[in-house]
Amino acid sequence: MVWYQKQISLASRKRGFHIITDEILKNCREINNISKGILNLFLQHTSASLTINENVSPDVRRDLETHFNRAVPENTSYEHDLEGSDDMPAHIKTSLLGSSLTIPITDGRLNLGTWQGIYLCEHRNNGGGRKIVATLFGEKDEKI
């Protein structure tokens, strides 16, 4: 059994839902050596989140952004408002979606469904760069 852990720095993105699967794979090449295991991704922020969803149609990402903005509106009577009108709604959206994902690894690949991708959900207008701690655990297969 092997363990790998690293921090991945993501560039600043505009508000919305962004597919980051390729960035994760580029930064976690050790996945290729795992015959079976898991990848845990932990986002070290309270105003952005991670989720898995459809990885093809940009309509899905736009619809998710629209829905979450309706469900958790800005400019209401939040007590926590010192950092701007998008801050407390961002914290609520993060709590709804979550800060971590666990994905199985099978034969050196993430075992995602055909249409699944890893999303960074940026809930702030100007959230800045984001950091993810990636932890891999599994059986190393010398044949892979």
N, C-alpha and C positions, 0 to 999 in steps of 0.2 A: 504494500500500500504506500502511496506517495501523497504528499501534501504540497501544494504550491499556493502562494499568496502574493498578490501585488496590488498596487494602487494604480488605477487608470484615471488619467486626467482628460476630461472632455472639454472641448472648446465651448465658449458661450454660444447659446442658441436663442433664437427668438421664442417668444411664448408659443406653446403648442406641443403637439405629440410628434416625436422624432424617432425614426427607426435607427437603432444603434447596433444592431446585430453584427454587422461587418466590423465595426470598431472594436467590439468586444472580442471577436475572433482574432483580429489582427494583434491585439494586445495579450491574448491568452493562447499562444501557439502550443502551449503544453497540453491543451485538450487533445491534440493529435496523438499523444502518447498514452492516453487513458483508454483501456478497453471497456471498463464500466466504472462509472463514478458519478459525481455531481459537481456542478458549478453553482456556487452561491455568489450572488451579486448584492452588495450593500451600498446604497447611495448615502453619502455622508452629509445630507442636507435636509432641511425641514420645509422647504418651499418648492420642491420638485419630487417626482416619484418615478417608480419603475413599474411597468406592466408588460404583459405579453398580449399581443393582439394581431390582427390581420396585417400582413406585410406587403400587400400589393397595391391596393387602391388608396390613393391619397384622400378620397372621399371619407373613408373611415376615420382618418386622423382629424380631418376638419369637423366631422360630425361629433367626435368625442370632445373636441375643444368647445364646440357650440353647446353641447349638452352640459358639460361641467360648468360653463359660465352661467347658464340658466339656473342650474341646481344650486350653485354657490356664488351668488352675485357679489359684485363690488359695491362700494358706496352705500353700505347699510350701517347699522349702528353697532359695529364691532368695537369693543374696548381697546383691543390691540390694533392701533392704527398709526403708530409713530413712523413706520417705514413706508407708508403709502397705502392707497386704497386696494392694491392687489396683494398685500402681504398676508393678512389674516385669511382671505379666501384661499391663498396658496397653501397655508398650513392645513386648512380643512381638507382640501383636495388631496394633499399628501397623506393625510390620515385615512382618507377613503381608499386610496389606491395602494399605498404602502411604499416602504423604502427598500425592500429586498425581494429577490426572486431566487428560487432554487430550481435548476434545470438539470435533468439527467444527461449523462454522457454515455454514449454507446458506440463502441468501435471507433473511437477517435473523433466523434462528431457530437454536437449538441443534438439531443433527441427531441427536437421541436417538431410540431405537426407541419404538414406541407405548406400551409399558409400563415404560419406563426412567425412573428418577429419580436425582438426585444425593443421596447420603447423607453426612451427618456421622456418623461412628461414634464415640460417646463411650465410652471404655473406663475412665474413672475414676468413682468414686462422686460425687466433687465436683471435676470438672475445671475449672470456671470458664468464663469467656468464651473464645472461640477466634477466631483471626485467620486469614484466607485472603488470599493475594495472587492476584489475578485478572489475567491478562495476555491481552489480545486482540490478534490479528494477522490482517489480511486485506485484501481489496480492498473499498474503500468504493464503494458504488453509490448515486449520487444519486437513483435512481428508487425506492429502497426507503424 
